[in-house]
Amino acid sequence: MADLPFDDDNDDGSLAVQEAKPKLQKPPMYKVLLLNDDFTPMDFVVSILQSIFYKDKEEAVRITMNVHTSGIGVCGIYTKDIAETKVQQVLAYSQENQHPLQCTLEEVE
């Protein structure tokens, strides 16, 4: 066993272990955005914000008014998978209810 890279004479049976410090990074975050249109009723937008984004009535109305006046509004900020799921939920629910409401996501810088 002469080709082993350690010396058996000084072996006390323990292993020298160096702990690796994992370099964890926060995942990229994404804003879920609602886009204004001239057809979707404001009450419907408020209901989406309450049911899909769990906003209280006051915040849902504030976001809806922002969408209405600015053309776009932030519903929330999530990891990519959650943001994509929320966008799909909004689009599916809007389509089921025959509204053209559009929803998208954008990476937070």
C-alpha positions as semicolon CSV with decimal commas, in nm:
position;residue;x (nm);y (nm);z (nm)
1;M;0,000;0,000;0,000
2;A;0,286;0,235;-0,065
3;D;0,090;0,424;-0,330
4;L;-0,165;0,575;-0,084
5;P;-0,138;0,954;-0,046
6;F;-0,144;0,956;0,334
7;D;0,076;0,832;0,614
8;D;-0,071;0,539;0,812
9;D;0,164;0,606;1,103
10;N;-0,013;0,931;1,200
11;D;-0,370;0,810;1,136
12;D;-0,589;0,841;1,444
13;G;-0,896;0,711;1,258
14;S;-1,064;1,050;1,224
15;L;-1,134;1,231;0,904
16;A;-1,044;1,591;0,846
17;V;-1,353;1,752;0,705
18;Q;-1,364;2,104;0,575
19;E;-1,715;2,240;0,575
20;A;-1,818;2,383;0,244
21;K;-2,000;2,712;0,270
22;P;-2,273;2,702;0,006
23;K;-2,309;3,020;-0,191
24;L;-2,682;3,068;-0,195
25;Q;-2,834;3,333;-0,415
26;K;-3,181;3,471;-0,387
27;P;-3,393;3,364;-0,684
28;P;-3,482;3,632;-0,936
29;M;-3,816;3,795;-0,862
30;Y;-4,089;3,884;-1,110
31;K;-4,362;4,147;-1,106
32;V;-4,705;4,029;-1,217
33;L;-4,868;4,308;-1,416
34;L;-5,227;4,374;-1,521
35;L;-5,279;4,572;-1,840
36;N;-5,568;4,810;-1,891
37;D;-5,831;4,757;-2,156
38;D;-6,158;4,933;-2,238
39;F;-6,380;4,630;-2,189
40;T;-6,306;4,446;-1,863
41;P;-6,523;4,580;-1,578
42;M;-6,339;4,723;-1,280
43;D;-6,536;4,500;-1,043
44;F;-6,401;4,197;-1,226
45;V;-6,042;4,323;-1,189
46;V;-6,102;4,384;-0,816
47;S;-6,236;4,029;-0,779
48;I;-5,927;3,885;-0,952
49;L;-5,698;4,080;-0,724
50;Q;-5,883;3,949;-0,422
51;S;-5,919;3,586;-0,530
52;I;-5,589;3,520;-0,710
53;F;-5,356;3,768;-0,540
54;Y;-5,524;3,767;-0,196
55;K;-5,548;4,146;-0,177
56;D;-5,794;4,307;0,062
57;K;-6,072;4,517;-0,090
58;E;-5,894;4,849;-0,033
59;E;-5,568;4,740;-0,195
60;A;-5,751;4,567;-0,481
61;V;-5,941;4,888;-0,559
62;R;-5,618;5,093;-0,540
63;I;-5,440;4,859;-0,785
64;T;-5,743;4,857;-1,015
65;M;-5,749;5,237;-1,022
66;N;-5,378;5,239;-1,098
67;V;-5,435;5,000;-1,390
68;H;-5,722;5,219;-1,510
69;T;-5,533;5,550;-1,490
70;S;-5,177;5,439;-1,573
71;G;-5,253;5,155;-1,812
72;I;-5,064;4,904;-1,601
73;G;-5,054;4,790;-1,239
74;V;-4,840;4,563;-1,024
75;C;-5,038;4,281;-0,860
76;G;-4,745;4,138;-0,668
77;I;-4,383;4,026;-0,681
78;Y;-4,305;3,653;-0,680
79;T;-4,051;3,393;-0,783
80;K;-4,073;3,296;-1,149
81;D;-4,280;2,978;-1,106
82;I;-4,537;3,147;-0,885
83;A;-4,554;3,455;-1,110
84;E;-4,608;3,239;-1,419
85;T;-4,882;3,044;-1,239
86;K;-5,060;3,364;-1,134
87;V;-5,045;3,500;-1,489
88;Q;-5,198;3,178;-1,624
89;Q;-5,471;3,186;-1,357
90;V;-5,565;3,544;-1,449
91;L;-5,570;3,470;-1,822
92;A;-5,774;3,152;-1,781
93;Y;-6,026;3,312;-1,543
94;S;-6,061;3,614;-1,771
95;Q;-6,117;3,395;-2,075
96;E;-6,373;3,180;-1,889
97;N;-6,564;3,498;-1,809
98;Q;-6,525;3,635;-2,162
99;H;-6,309;3,933;-2,068
100;P;-6,000;4,042;-2,264
101;L;-5,797;4,128;-1,952
102;Q;-5,426;4,080;-2,012
103;C;-5,167;3,987;-1,755
104;T;-4,793;3,950;-1,790
105;L;-4,476;3,929;-1,585
106;E;-4,153;4,122;-1,581
107;E;-3,828;4,050;-1,402
108;V;-3,751;4,285;-1,115
109;E;-3,419;4,461;-1,172
